[in-house]
Structure formats: structure tokens, C-alpha cells
Amino acid sequence: MADDAKGSSIPGGIPRVGLPEDARLDTLAVREGLPPSPWGENSEALYLTSSFVHPDAATAARRFANEEEAFVYSRFSNPTVMMMERRLAALEGTEACIATSSGMSAIMLLVMGLLKSGDHVVCSRSVFGSTIKLLQGEFGKFGVQTTFVSQTDLAEWKSALQPNTKLLFAETPTNPLTEVCDVAALADIAHAHGALLAVDNCFASPALQQPAKMGADFIIHSGTKYLDGQGRVIAGALCGPARYVNDVFTPVMRTVGMSLSPFNAWVVLKGMETLSVRMKAQTASAAVLAEWLEAHPGVERVYYPGLKSHPQHELAMRQQGGQGGAVVAFIVKGGANAATDGGRAAAFHVIDHTRICSITANLGDTKTTITHPASTSHGRLTEPQRQAAGITQGLIRVAVGLEDIEDIKADLARGLNSL
């Protein structure tokens, strides 16, 4: 291995791929991981094993005591999972990454590792509905307090800080209204208070933005979405400094076991190889769709960071490399029942008239998906919580895939034109 290889191997440790230090994102997405086995495979190997054999009892004892780096048990160490972790950490520009069984389990790992009863979190009220339920409901039962604030109002974030605030949590862009927060400003607020900042980067992915470069301490991913890119597996990940991954999160993972299976890790690993080209194509199509929707008489409002009408358009363009992402949300004009059902019937009408879009709450797929957030992804929230987050009954979210965008426009027009 060359002396200037990226992350050259540590004596007695698990070796790294011999990539140049200046390897760029698209190269890292294809090449980072582990060196091939002695068999010389070109496509990364899938290690479907629960445990690993040691040469003698003394070596086994050292490895179980973390005195020697090696693979021990797939609940917390597996070569295929490590390949995915190293690749995602490289893409996000963080020192390390720990993979989890889902995106929600990554958030659970973050909170379990960092916080204790009596600690306080400041969180955007516009985050994914399950994140709100996890922080407020489940962790609230164990004494972790959470204050929810406006995604975009920095003054609210500052005023919500308490002496026991340990963590700020944001998602940018948000699901489904694509609100964008100022990551660098939130990092400054958190660090000035002695707190940490975690950012859910699921919607943008590292192909569009790298929050760690803007000051975020931890990056959360649902690998189920754009990292896999084809709706095949459930997966999650938590990226951040090596000292936290190794000394804080890995011991929790080893005990609690929200582990990512090697097979699912392998699927996400291979998905990341095409992340950049997929995001470019899907983002380009989403921009076309957003402009078309904004001009349609059946649409009341469009939420898309790439539009100049978006409240955080300029910030999004700075943070997301000049791209708006692949998710578009819009409110349909109410229809006959708007006064009584808030536009829900009109939204259902548009969704039910599609013939190409998949009616599912998942996103990040090569297939365009369409959903009604108020009754699906945010359906477990109370109506006041939904209203506070801006999730109205007339809102539809479209995650644009790789189909011909003219076909997707025609698919939505079928319902919009007949309201």
C-alpha cells in the first residue's frame, strides 16, 4: 500500500483501500470500503456470517476486550457493514460512521448515546413525524425534554436554549415542506452554548450537501431513501467524529443491537455507487415538475427549494450546491369540499387519478412516489401538531424518480385537470 494512500492501514488493524488523498466524491462513492479479499473480487463481498473465528483463545480475549481491532460478532462488527460505513463517512466528510437497522434507529442511537434523564433537546417542529414522536413521546418517558421550534427562525432556536440543553436537531430540507435551515448558523448557536448539532441529511444526501462541512457534529441518514435509491431495504446510519462513534455509539450498539444486516448494508453500499448520477437526474426532473406545478391553475402553492418563490431559495442554493433536490410538495386548490375537509378530498382525487406514480410514503426511489402526508407520514401527529408544522389536508408530496418527466406531468394533470 502506497505511503500516501488515503487512510493507510494501521499495524494490526483493519486495512483501508489505497485511495489517493484527493479522491473526489464520485470516486469515493464507487471505491471506498475495504480492500478485496485474497480472492480478488471486484464487486464488494457479502459476508453473511454471525461470528468470526479467532486463531487462539488469547487473541479472542484481546479482540473481545477491544485491545485488537478485528471482526468479532456481526451485531456490532462485520466487513460488509464496515464497507458501507467507511463509504458513507467518506461521502459526508466525517471521520467515522456507524450503520443501524433504520433511519429511526440511528436517531435512537444518537439520543441514547448522548443524553440522559434531565437533558434537553431543541428540535425543529418540521422534522419527520416519527422523529417528533420518538423525542417527545418515547424519550420523554425517560426524562429527556424536547422543545420544538420553527425550522427557519434562528431567534426561536436561541430562546429555546436551557442550561441543560445538550443537543440541537434539524432536518434540511424537511419532510414534506422542504424547509431549509441555516446549518452553519445553527452550529454556531449550538457550540456557543456547549451543545452539539445533529442534521438529518436524508432529503439532500451527500451528493447535494455535506452538513459536517458547515459545522454540524452528527449526520443522520435513512439509507432506505436516496443512499439505496431503489426502495429495496431498510437501513440507517449516524456519521460523526471517530471518538463519538467508537467510544459512545458503538458500546450502545453492542449492548442494544439495532444492527444493520450485512445484506442490507451491501445493497446500500452498491446503491451509493450511483448516488450522484441519480440525484442529478432526479433533481433536474423535479425542477421541471415544480415549475410546471407552480403554473398550473389547479395548484395553490408549490414547495421546492429550487424555485425562486421558496422562502429559503438562496440559502438552499448555497447549501445544496445550486440544486433543489428531488422532492416537490404542493397544495391543491380545495375543490368542492375545501370548507369542510381542508382540501383532503381534492388531494385524494389527484393522487387516485395517477397511473404511473406509486402511492407510497417512501421516497428516494427510482420510481416516482406520491403521498398525502397528513394521513400517512404525519398521520400519527395530532391535528394541532400538523398545523404547527404546516401539514395541511390539501398537501401532496411527490418524490421524483427516473421516469420521463413528461409522463409524470401528464399523470398529475389527469387529476389536477378534473378537480
N, C-alpha and C positions, 0 to 999 in steps of 0.2 A: 504494500500500500504506500502510495506516494506521501512524502512528508507534508505536502500542502493539501492533502485530501481533507475534504470537509468533515470535521468531527472525527479525526483519525482515532483508531481503536485504542482503548485503554488496556494496558497489560492485565491479563487475567479477566477482562471484562467481555461484554458482548460487542463484537466489532461493528463498525459502521460502513456504509457504502463509501467508496473512494471518489466522491464528487468534488469538483473544484469549489473553492470558497465562494466564487462569484456566480455559481449556478443560479439561473433565473427561475421564476415561479413555475413556468410551464415545464421546465426540465425537472425541477424538484417533484412536480406532480406525477411525473412518469417514473422517476428513477430512485427517489429517496425511499429508504426502508431498511432492509438487511442485505448483506452480501448473499449471493446464491449458495446453496448447499454444495457439498462436494460433487453432486451430480451435475451441477452447472445449468440448472433450469433458467430460462429467460423470463418466463412468467412466474411471479412470486408463488412460492409453495404454500399449500394449505395444510397446516399442522392440526389435524383433528386428533388430539390426544389430551387426556385429562391430566396426566402426570408425566414426569421426566425421570429417567434413570440416572443414577449417580455412580461414579466408579468405585466408591468405597464409603463406609459409614462416616468417616471423618469429614470427607468432602460434603456429604449430605448435611452434616451438622453445621458446617460453615455456611452453606447456602441457605439453610433454613433460618440461620441467625443473621442473615444479610451481611455476612463478613466476606462473601464472594459473590460476584454478580453472575447469575445463571438463571435458567428457567427451572422452576420448581413445581408449580401447580397452576393449571390454566384458570383458576379462579382469579388469579392476580398476576400471572406472567405466562405469556405464550408468544412464540415467534411471529405468528401471523398478526396477532393483535399489536405487537410492538411495531411491526412494519407500518400498520395503519397509523399508529400514534406518532411515529417519527415523521411520516409523510405529512400529516396534518399540522404538526408543530412547525415543520419547515415552511409550509404554506402560510401559516398565521404569523410566522416570525417570532415564535416563542421558544423558550428553552426546552420545554417538555410538554407532554400531553398524556392524559390518561383516558382510555376509552371506557364507555359504560354501555349498559344494555339498552338505553334510550336517551333521548334528549332530556326528558324529565328526571331521569335518574342522575344525569350529570348535574342538574341543579340541586338535587337532593344531596349528592356527594359534596358539592360546594358548600352548602349550608351546614351539613353535618361536620365537615372538616374545620370550618372557620368559626362557627358560632356555638354559643351555649345559652342556657336559660338566662334571661335578663338582658341579652344583647338585642340590638335594634338594627333594622334594615330600612333603608329608604329605597323605594321601588317605583318605577313608572306605573301609573294606573292603566297604561295602554299595552302592557305586555300580554302575552298569550294567556287565555283564561285559566288553563291548568296551572300556570305559574302563580297566578293570584291565589288560586285555591290551595296550592301547596304552601305558600308562605303564610297566608292569613289563617288558613284552616288547620292544616296538619302541623306545621311548626309552631303555630300559635298555641296549640295544646301543650307544647313543651316549653312555653315561656319565651319564645323568640318573638319579639314585637316587630311589626312592619307598618310603616306609614307610606301610603300611596300618594303620588304627586303627579302633576302634569308632566308629560313627556318632554315638553319643549320650554317650560318656564324655569329657568335656572334659579330665579328667586325662590320659588317653591321648594326646590331641592335644598337650597341653603337654609331656609327657615325650618325645614323638617328635621334638620340635624339635631341630635341629642348627645349628651355626654357619653352615652353607651352605644352610639351608632358605630358599627363596625364594617358595614357593607352597603354600597350603593349598587343597585341592579337596574340595568336598562336593556332594551331590545331595540335595535335600529337597523333597517326600518321596522316598524311594528306590524303586528298581525291584527287586523287586516287593513288598517287605515294608512299604512306606510308613513307614519310619523317618524321624523328623523331627529335624533338628539345630537347635541354637540359633544362628541366623545371627549375631546381634549379639555373642554370646559368642565365637564363632569369629573374627569380625572383630577383636575386641579382642585375642585371642591372637595373631593374625597380625600386626597392626600394632605391638603392643608388641615383637615380635621383628624388626620391619623387613621383614616378608614381606607378601604380598598374598593376598587371599581370592577364589577363584572359586566360584560356585554354579551348578549345573545346575538351572534352573527349569522343566524340561520338564514335569514332572507337574502342577505347580500353575498355571503360566503367569502372566503379569502380571495376569490377571483376578482371581486369588486372592491373590498376594503379589508384592511388589517387593523383592527382596533388597538392592538398592542403597540403599534407604531404611533398611535395618538395618545398613549398613556394608560390604556386600560390594563389592569392587572391580570384579569382572567377572561377567557373567551369561551363561551358556551356554544355547543353545536348539537342540533338534532341531525345526525348523519343520515337519517331517514329521508331527508329532503335533498338538497342540491348535491351534497357530497356523494351519495349513491347515484341520484339522478334518474333512476328508473323505477322507483316505487317498489323495490324488491325486499328490503329488510328494515327492521327497526334497529337503530343504533344511536349512540350519543358520544360526546367527548367533552372534556374540560382541558383547555390549554392554559399554560401559565409558567411561572418561574419553576425551575427544577427543584428548588428547595421545598416548595409547597407540594408539588406533585409527588416527590419522593418521601418527604417527611410528614406530610399532613394528610394528603388524599389517599396515597397507596395503603397506609395502615388501615384506614377506614374501609377501603375496598377489600382488603384482605380479610377483614372481620365480617363485613356486611354482605359482600358478594354480589353487587349489582353489575356483574361482569358481562362484557360483550363476548358473544360466542366467536370462536375463530372463523367459522364460516361467514358470519355476518361481517366480521372485520375484513375478510378477504373481498367480499362483494363491494364494500365501501372503498377499500384500497384501490380496486380496479376502477371504480366509478370516478375517483379523483383524477385518474389519468385524462379524462375528457372534460373535467370541470370547466376549464377556461373556455374551450370552444363551445360547449353547451351554453354557458352563461352569456357569451357574446351573442349567439344566435337567438336565444330566448329573450334576452333583453332588447335586442333590435326589434323583434316581433311585438313585444309588449309596448314599446314606444309607439309603434304604428297603431296598435289597438287602442291605446289610451287617447291618442289624438282623434281617432275615429269616434270613440265613445263621447268625447267632450263635445263633438259637433252634432251628435245625434239628438233629435228632438225628444226622444223618449228617456233621456238621461238627465237627471237633475244636477249631479255633481260627480266628478271623477277624482280619485285619489291615486296619484302616481308621481313619485319624486322627479321623474324626467320631464314633467310638464312645468312650464313657467308659472302656471297658476297654483302649483303646490306651494304651501306656505314656507317650506324649508328647501325649496328648489336649489338655491345657491349653495347652501350648506351640504346638501346631498351630493351635488356635483363635485364639490371639493373632497368629500369623504369617500365617495364611491367611484372615483376615477372617471367622472364625467358620464356615468351610466345610471339609469334609473332602476335597474333590477327587472325581474320577470313577473312581478305580481302587480295586478291592477285591481282596484276596488272602485265600485261606483254605486250610486243611489239611483234607482229607477224612479221616474215620475209616478206618483201614487196610484193612479188608476181609480176605479170606482169606489174601492173600499179604504182609501187612504185615511179618511177621517176616523175610521173605527179600528183598523188593524195596523196603522202606521206604515202602510206600503208593503206589508208581508205578502198579500195575495199577488200584488204586481210582481214582486221579486220571484215568487214561486212560479208565476206564469212564464217569466223569461227563462228561468232555469229548466222548467219542464218542457219547453219547446226546443231545447237543444238536441241535436242528434249526433254530434261529434264530441263535444266536451264531456268529460267524465264527471258525474255528480258525486263528488267525494271531498272530504275536508282535508285530504292530504295535499301537499304541494311539492314542487321541485321535480316533478316527473317530466319525462319527455312527452307525455300525453297532457294536453291542456285539461285542467280541472276547474270545476265551478262549484261554489258552495254558498250557502246562506249562513253567515257567521252567527247571527243571533240565535239560531236554532241548532247549531252544530258545534263549532269550535268554542263558542262562548255561551253555549246553551245552559251550562251549569251555573252561570252567574245570575245574580238577581237582576231584575229589570233596572233598578237604580244603578247597579254596578255597570251594566251595559251602557246605560245612558251617559254615565260619567266618562266611560271610555269612548263614547261616540258611536257605539254599535247599534245602529237603528234597524228597524224591521225591514226597511226598503233597501238595505245594503247587500250587495253581491260581491264576492271576491273571485277573481279569475287568476289562476296561476298559469301563465302561458307556456306551452310546450314547444315542440318542434314541428308541428303541422304547418301547412301553408297558411299564413295569416289571413289570406282572403277567405279561406274556408271557415276560419274561426269567426271572422266578422259576419259572414253570412249565417253562421249558426246562431249567433246572438241576435242578429237582425230579425230572425224568424219570430222571436218572442217580443222584441222591442217594437217592431213594426205593427204588432197586433194588440198592443195594450189598449 
